[in-house]
Amino acid sequence: MTTNTASRTASPRVLLNKVPEVTIWFWLIKILCTTVGESFADWINMQLGVGLVATAVIFTVAFAAVLAWQVSTRRYRPAAYWLTVVVVSVTGTLYTDILTDQLGVPLWISTTVFAVALAAVFGIWWARERTLSIHSIVTRPREAFYWVAVLVTFALGTASGDWTLELTGWSPGVSVLLPLALIAIITACWRLGANPVLTFWLVYILTRPLGANLGDWLAAPKVPDQGLGLGTLVTSVIFLSAILATVVYLTFTKSDVIDEHRYGDQSAKYHRRHREWPLIGVMAVATIAAALLLNWASAQPHANAAAEKEGPASTVHLSPAEAVAHFPKADIAQFRTLVSGMSDDLAKNDQAALNTAVDAYEKAWDDDQDKLQPLDGKAWDFIDGQNDALFTAVRNDKDPAAEKTAVQALLKTLG
């Protein structure tokens, strides 16, 4: 957009740019926000016992409030902008979780629906404004399109990331590598001259599964090939503190404020129109390669042999709806009651009661093995692997953070 600062100030419909410059700081905070979106939502939903739907309602209201603050500003303000991103990251995650965990919608359907929705948002945005550039958010309609697109990208990134885990059975630490590799390829294409708007939005979507898997890796129980055992609360506090520190730094330095007078030269720094289509071909090849990798991984056995011998947690990945779909509701309700009691014991710091509850749960699970395993062997392996993580955390590690994480994971699976 070529209007100058004076004309923008004079017109009530044209504002100073409402988003930050895309620097290393932008991507750093974006990844931190996506990690918080995963870990903080899980902590409120399960650790505090608020429940999935209630948590979604709370964050929808919070999103509306912080978005109103962001929209009321006339130019980019780090505190308002990044608080909105943090809240929308949690909200988008919760919407996907409701579809998957509460309504039983398969992840491939959620991924497809959100991908189509995002394409529709971009299509309408382009038809009206003739630009999708983050550097052109200088009117209310463009700002509205921008935040709708951001919300859908978080939901899409959550669904596609979870679907990847479901297909492959990869641990969170391993699953980080795929979006990281794709981001590296897209960044290289950008530096070589690819369309900056296209590469921006592709990376924006991919940072969601990257940050979510990073958060899962940090919070997951400290068992082989799973995680570091920090728990969802500690992970959330660490990343929220990092976001706060970075936002304070940017507020004072203004190093991410777009300089309208030099943007024209900066935006064309790497863009080479004659290279756009060849580089789109490179990114398409990378996408096809990733799809083939996922297809290959989905065909591999997802449950390791150790899981059948009380070993580490199974690497089968199912949604909660899929995990309990073929088991009698009465049995699942019994298990859920026992695990809920463990959560109460943890809240009271009563290790002895927790040990007793774990023993009772293990007995109930073993007693039902002959009945449950034939109904759905894959789901049985999945829950059995989570049980092993719980038993290890309580009996061997005796680490409160690992115990809480294991109980939370099992409660989420059992509904």
C-alpha positions as CSV (number, residue, x, y, z in Angstrom):
1,M,0.0,0.0,0.0
2,T,1.5,3.4,-1.0
3,T,-0.5,5.8,1.2
4,N,1.8,7.8,3.6
5,T,1.5,8.3,7.3
6,A,-0.2,11.6,7.0
7,S,-3.0,10.3,4.8
8,R,-3.6,7.3,7.1
9,T,-3.8,9.6,10.2
10,A,-6.4,11.8,8.4
11,S,-8.7,9.0,7.4
12,P,-10.7,7.1,10.1
13,R,-10.7,4.0,7.9
14,V,-7.0,3.7,7.3
15,L,-4.6,2.9,10.1
16,L,-1.0,2.4,10.8
17,N,0.1,-1.2,10.2
18,K,-1.5,-3.4,13.0
19,V,1.0,-6.3,12.9
20,P,4.8,-6.6,13.6
21,E,7.6,-6.8,11.2
22,V,8.4,-10.5,10.3
23,T,11.8,-10.8,12.0
24,I,13.4,-13.6,14.0
25,W,11.6,-12.2,17.0
26,F,8.2,-12.8,15.3
27,W,8.9,-16.4,14.7
28,L,10.4,-16.9,18.1
29,I,7.3,-15.6,19.9
30,K,5.0,-17.4,17.4
31,I,6.6,-20.8,18.3
32,L,6.4,-20.0,22.0
33,C,2.7,-19.1,21.6
34,T,1.9,-22.4,19.9
35,T,3.6,-24.3,22.6
36,V,1.6,-22.5,25.2
37,G,-1.5,-23.1,23.2
38,E,-1.0,-26.9,23.6
39,S,0.3,-27.1,27.2
40,F,-1.8,-24.3,28.9
41,A,-5.0,-25.6,27.4
42,D,-4.2,-29.1,28.6
43,W,-3.4,-27.8,32.1
44,I,-6.6,-25.9,32.5
45,N,-8.7,-28.6,31.0
46,M,-7.3,-31.6,32.9
47,Q,-5.2,-30.4,35.8
48,L,-7.7,-27.9,37.1
49,G,-10.6,-30.2,36.1
50,V,-12.5,-27.4,34.2
51,G,-13.4,-29.7,31.3
52,L,-12.9,-29.3,27.6
53,V,-16.1,-27.5,26.7
54,A,-16.0,-25.1,29.7
55,T,-12.3,-24.3,28.9
56,A,-13.2,-23.6,25.3
57,V,-16.0,-21.2,26.4
58,I,-13.7,-19.4,28.8
59,F,-11.1,-18.9,26.1
60,T,-13.6,-17.9,23.5
61,V,-14.7,-15.0,25.8
62,A,-11.1,-14.2,26.5
63,F,-10.4,-14.1,22.8
64,A,-13.2,-11.8,22.1
65,A,-12.0,-9.4,24.9
66,V,-8.3,-9.3,23.8
67,L,-9.3,-9.0,20.2
68,A,-11.4,-6.0,21.0
69,W,-8.4,-4.5,22.6
70,Q,-6.2,-5.2,19.6
71,V,-8.8,-3.8,17.2
72,S,-9.2,-0.7,19.2
73,T,-5.5,0.3,18.8
74,R,-4.6,2.4,15.8
75,R,-1.2,0.8,15.3
76,Y,0.8,-2.2,16.3
77,R,1.2,-2.6,20.0
78,P,3.3,-5.6,21.1
79,A,1.3,-6.3,24.3
80,A,-2.1,-6.3,22.6
81,Y,-1.0,-8.1,19.5
82,W,0.9,-11.0,21.2
83,L,-1.6,-11.4,24.0
84,T,-4.2,-11.9,21.2
85,V,-1.9,-14.5,19.5
86,V,-1.5,-16.4,22.8
87,V,-5.2,-16.5,23.5
88,V,-6.1,-17.5,19.9
89,S,-3.5,-20.3,20.0
90,V,-5.2,-21.8,23.0
91,T,-8.7,-21.2,21.5
92,G,-7.8,-22.8,18.1
93,T,-6.4,-25.8,19.9
94,L,-9.5,-26.2,22.0
95,Y,-11.8,-26.1,19.0
96,T,-9.9,-28.9,17.3
97,D,-9.9,-30.9,20.6
98,I,-13.6,-30.6,20.9
99,L,-14.2,-31.9,17.5
100,T,-11.8,-34.8,18.1
101,D,-12.3,-35.7,21.8
102,Q,-15.9,-34.6,22.4
103,L,-17.6,-35.2,19.1
104,G,-15.4,-38.0,17.8
105,V,-14.6,-36.4,14.5
106,P,-11.7,-38.2,12.8
107,L,-8.6,-36.0,12.5
108,W,-8.3,-36.4,8.8
109,I,-11.8,-34.9,8.5
110,S,-10.9,-32.0,10.8
111,T,-7.7,-31.4,8.9
112,T,-9.6,-31.3,5.6
113,V,-12.4,-29.1,6.9
114,F,-10.0,-26.5,8.3
115,A,-7.8,-26.6,5.2
116,V,-10.9,-25.8,3.1
117,A,-12.0,-23.1,5.5
118,L,-8.6,-21.5,5.4
119,A,-8.6,-21.6,1.6
120,A,-12.0,-19.9,1.7
121,V,-10.8,-17.2,4.0
122,F,-7.8,-16.5,1.8
123,G,-10.0,-16.6,-1.3
124,I,-12.5,-14.0,0.0
125,W,-9.7,-11.9,1.5
126,W,-7.9,-11.8,-1.9
127,A,-11.1,-11.1,-3.9
128,R,-11.9,-8.1,-1.7
129,E,-8.5,-6.7,-1.0
130,R,-6.2,-8.1,-3.7
131,T,-3.5,-8.8,-1.2
132,L,-2.8,-11.3,1.6
133,S,0.3,-9.6,2.8
134,I,0.9,-9.3,6.5
135,H,2.4,-5.8,5.8
136,S,-0.9,-4.5,4.5
137,I,-3.0,-4.8,7.6
138,V,-4.0,-1.1,7.6
139,T,-7.8,-1.3,7.4
140,R,-10.5,-2.9,9.6
141,P,-11.6,-5.4,7.0
142,R,-8.0,-6.6,6.4
143,E,-7.5,-6.9,10.2
144,A,-10.7,-9.0,10.4
145,F,-9.6,-11.3,7.6
146,Y,-6.1,-11.6,9.2
147,W,-7.4,-12.7,12.6
148,V,-9.9,-15.2,11.2
149,A,-7.1,-16.6,9.1
150,V,-4.8,-16.8,12.2
151,L,-7.6,-18.6,14.2
152,V,-8.1,-21.2,11.4
153,T,-4.3,-21.8,11.0
154,F,-4.1,-22.7,14.6
155,A,-7.0,-25.1,14.4
156,L,-5.6,-26.6,11.1
157,G,-2.1,-26.9,12.6
158,T,-3.5,-28.7,15.7
159,A,-5.5,-31.1,13.6
160,S,-2.8,-31.9,11.1
161,G,-0.1,-32.2,13.8
162,D,-2.3,-34.7,15.8
163,W,-3.2,-36.5,12.6
164,T,0.5,-36.9,11.9
165,L,1.1,-38.5,15.3
166,E,-1.9,-40.8,14.8
167,L,-0.7,-41.9,11.4
168,T,2.9,-42.5,12.3
169,G,3.0,-43.4,16.0
170,W,6.0,-41.1,16.3
171,S,6.9,-39.7,19.7
172,P,6.6,-35.9,20.2
173,G,10.4,-35.5,20.0
174,V,10.7,-37.3,16.7
175,S,7.6,-35.6,15.2
176,V,9.2,-32.2,15.7
177,L,11.6,-33.0,12.9
178,L,9.1,-33.1,10.0
179,P,7.6,-29.6,10.4
180,L,11.1,-28.3,11.2
181,A,12.5,-29.8,7.9
182,L,9.6,-28.4,5.9
183,I,10.1,-24.9,7.5
184,A,13.8,-25.1,6.6
185,I,13.0,-25.9,2.9
186,I,10.4,-23.1,2.7
187,T,12.8,-20.6,4.3
188,A,15.5,-21.6,1.8
189,C,13.0,-21.1,-1.1
190,W,12.1,-17.7,0.3
191,R,15.7,-16.6,0.4
192,L,16.1,-17.8,-3.2
193,G,13.2,-15.7,-4.4
194,A,9.9,-17.5,-3.7
195,N,6.8,-15.5,-3.2
196,P,7.1,-13.9,0.3
197,V,3.3,-14.0,1.1
198,L,3.0,-17.7,0.2
199,T,6.1,-18.7,2.1
200,F,5.0,-16.6,5.1
201,W,1.6,-18.4,5.5
202,L,3.0,-21.8,4.8
203,V,5.5,-21.4,7.7
204,Y,2.9,-19.8,9.9
205,I,0.8,-23.0,9.6
206,L,3.8,-25.3,10.1
207,T,4.9,-23.5,13.3
208,R,1.7,-24.7,15.0
209,P,2.5,-28.5,14.9
210,L,6.2,-27.6,15.5
211,G,5.4,-25.7,18.7
212,A,2.7,-28.2,19.9
213,N,5.0,-31.2,19.5
214,L,7.8,-29.3,21.2
215,G,5.4,-28.6,24.1
216,D,4.3,-32.3,24.3
217,W,8.0,-33.4,24.3
218,L,8.8,-31.1,27.2
219,A,5.6,-32.0,29.2
220,A,5.4,-35.8,28.4
221,P,6.5,-38.3,31.1
222,K,10.3,-39.0,31.4
223,V,10.2,-42.4,29.8
224,P,12.3,-43.6,26.8
225,D,11.4,-41.8,23.5
226,Q,8.6,-39.8,25.1
227,G,9.5,-36.5,26.9
228,L,11.4,-34.6,29.5
229,G,8.7,-34.8,32.2
230,L,8.3,-31.1,32.9
231,G,4.6,-31.3,33.0
232,T,2.1,-29.0,31.4
233,L,2.1,-26.3,34.2
234,V,5.9,-25.9,34.2
235,T,6.1,-25.9,30.4
236,S,3.4,-23.2,30.3
237,V,5.1,-21.1,32.9
238,I,8.5,-21.3,31.1
239,F,7.1,-20.3,27.8
240,L,4.7,-17.6,29.1
241,S,7.7,-16.1,30.9
242,A,9.8,-16.2,27.7
243,I,6.9,-14.5,25.8
244,L,6.6,-11.8,28.4
245,A,10.3,-11.1,28.4
246,T,10.4,-10.9,24.6
247,V,7.3,-8.6,24.4
248,V,8.8,-6.3,27.0
249,Y,12.0,-6.1,25.0
250,L,10.2,-5.4,21.8
251,T,8.0,-2.7,23.5
252,F,11.1,-0.7,24.5
253,T,13.3,-1.3,21.5
254,K,10.5,-1.2,18.8
255,S,12.7,-3.4,16.7
256,D,9.7,-5.1,15.1
257,V,7.7,-2.0,14.2
258,I,7.3,-1.8,10.4
259,D,9.0,1.3,9.0
260,E,6.5,2.3,6.4
261,H,9.1,4.4,4.5
262,R,11.5,1.6,3.9
263,Y,9.1,-1.3,3.5
264,G,9.0,-1.1,-0.2
265,D,12.7,-1.9,-0.6
266,Q,12.7,-4.4,2.2
267,S,9.8,-6.5,0.9
268,A,11.6,-7.0,-2.4
269,K,14.9,-7.9,-0.9
270,Y,14.7,-11.6,-1.7
271,H,11.7,-11.8,-4.0
272,R,12.5,-12.8,-7.6
273,R,9.4,-13.1,-9.8
274,H,11.2,-15.2,-12.5
275,R,12.0,-17.9,-9.8
276,E,8.5,-18.1,-8.2
277,W,7.2,-21.1,-10.2
278,P,10.3,-23.2,-10.1
279,L,10.5,-22.7,-6.3
280,I,6.8,-23.5,-5.9
281,G,7.8,-26.7,-7.7
282,V,10.5,-27.3,-5.1
283,M,8.0,-26.8,-2.2
284,A,5.5,-29.1,-4.0
285,V,8.1,-31.8,-4.2
286,A,8.9,-31.4,-0.5
287,T,5.1,-31.7,0.2
288,I,4.8,-34.9,-1.8
289,A,7.9,-36.3,-0.1
290,A,6.4,-35.6,3.3
291,A,3.1,-37.2,2.3
292,L,5.0,-40.3,1.1
293,L,7.0,-40.4,4.4
294,L,3.7,-40.3,6.4
295,N,2.2,-43.0,4.2
296,W,5.2,-45.2,4.8
297,A,5.2,-44.5,8.5
298,S,1.5,-45.2,8.8
299,A,2.1,-48.7,7.4
300,Q,4.7,-49.6,10.0
301,P,3.9,-51.3,13.3
302,H,3.1,-48.6,15.8
303,A,3.2,-50.6,19.0
304,N,6.6,-51.8,20.2
305,A,7.1,-55.2,21.7
306,A,8.1,-53.8,25.1
307,A,4.6,-52.4,25.6
308,E,3.3,-55.9,25.8
309,K,5.7,-56.7,28.6
310,E,5.0,-53.8,30.9
311,G,7.7,-51.7,29.2
312,P,7.7,-48.1,28.1
313,A,4.5,-46.4,26.8
314,S,3.2,-47.7,23.5
315,T,3.9,-45.6,20.5
316,V,0.4,-46.1,19.1
317,H,-1.4,-42.7,18.8
318,L,-5.2,-42.6,18.8
319,S,-7.7,-39.9,19.6
320,P,-9.6,-40.4,22.9
321,A,-12.8,-41.1,20.9
322,E,-11.0,-43.8,18.9
323,A,-9.3,-45.3,22.0
324,V,-12.5,-46.1,23.8
325,A,-14.9,-46.5,20.9
326,H,-15.1,-50.3,21.0
327,F,-14.9,-50.8,24.7
328,P,-18.0,-51.1,27.1
329,K,-18.9,-47.8,28.5
330,A,-19.3,-49.2,32.0
331,D,-15.7,-50.5,32.0
332,I,-14.4,-47.1,30.8
333,A,-16.4,-45.3,33.4
334,Q,-14.9,-47.6,36.1
335,F,-11.4,-46.8,34.9
336,R,-12.1,-43.1,34.7
337,T,-13.3,-43.1,38.3
338,L,-10.2,-44.8,39.5
339,V,-7.9,-42.4,37.6
340,S,-9.9,-39.4,38.7
341,G,-9.2,-40.6,42.3
342,M,-5.5,-40.5,41.4
343,S,-5.9,-36.9,40.4
344,D,-7.5,-36.1,43.7
345,D,-4.6,-37.8,45.5
346,L,-2.1,-35.8,43.6
347,A,-3.9,-32.6,44.5
348,K,-3.6,-33.6,48.2
349,N,0.0,-34.7,47.8
350,D,-1.0,-38.1,49.3
351,Q,1.6,-40.4,47.7
352,A,0.4,-43.4,49.8
353,A,-3.2,-43.1,48.6
354,L,-1.9,-42.6,45.0
355,N,0.0,-45.8,45.2
356,T,-3.1,-47.7,46.5
357,A,-5.2,-46.2,43.7
358,V,-2.6,-47.2,41.0
359,D,-2.6,-50.8,42.4
360,A,-6.4,-50.9,42.2
361,Y,-6.4,-49.5,38.7
362,E,-3.8,-52.0,37.5
363,K,-5.8,-54.9,39.0
364,A,-9.0,-53.7,37.3
365,W,-7.2,-53.2,34.0
366,D,-5.6,-56.7,34.1
367,D,-8.8,-58.3,35.1
368,D,-10.5,-56.9,32.0
369,Q,-7.7,-57.6,29.6
370,D,-9.2,-60.9,28.3
371,K,-12.5,-59.0,27.5
372,L,-11.1,-55.7,26.1
373,Q,-8.1,-56.8,24.1
374,P,-10.0,-58.9,21.6
375,L,-12.5,-56.0,21.0
376,D,-9.8,-53.6,19.8
377,G,-6.2,-54.7,20.1
378,K,-4.7,-51.4,18.8
379,A,-6.7,-49.3,21.3
380,W,-5.8,-51.7,24.1
381,D,-2.1,-51.3,23.3
382,F,-2.5,-47.6,23.3
383,I,-4.1,-47.3,26.7
384,D,-1.8,-50.1,28.1
385,G,1.1,-48.0,27.0
386,Q,-0.2,-45.0,28.9
387,N,-0.8,-47.2,31.9
388,D,2.9,-48.3,31.7
389,A,3.9,-44.6,31.7
390,L,1.8,-44.0,34.8
391,F,3.1,-47.1,36.6
392,T,6.7,-46.0,35.9
393,A,6.1,-42.4,37.0
394,V,4.5,-43.5,40.3
395,R,6.6,-46.5,41.3
396,N,10.0,-45.9,39.8
397,D,10.5,-42.2,39.2
398,K,8.4,-40.9,42.1
399,D,8.4,-37.6,40.3
400,P,5.3,-35.5,41.1
401,A,5.5,-33.7,37.7
402,A,5.8,-37.0,35.8
403,E,2.9,-38.5,37.9
404,K,0.6,-35.5,37.1
405,T,1.5,-35.6,33.4
406,A,0.8,-39.4,33.2
407,V,-2.5,-39.1,35.1
408,Q,-3.6,-36.1,32.8
409,A,-2.8,-38.1,29.7
410,L,-4.8,-41.1,30.9
411,L,-7.7,-38.9,32.0
412,K,-7.8,-37.3,28.6
413,T,-7.9,-40.7,26.8
414,L,-10.7,-42.0,29.1
415,G,-12.8,-38.9,28.5
